[in-house]
């Protein structure tokens, strides 16, 4: 915040951030696609069997 940080500090933070994103983004995308597929299968099953959700 004070402006006294060196270039090395920024490079380290950037490298750590890049490595975390390399792992986190595929995990989040895989989870989202899996949830969407399971949700669609559930909706299709409910439509076929005539089940309706009750609140």
Secondary structure, 3 states (H helix, E strand, C coil): CCCCCCHHHHHHHHHHHHHHHHHHHHHHHHHHHHHHHHHHHHHHHHHHHCCCCCC
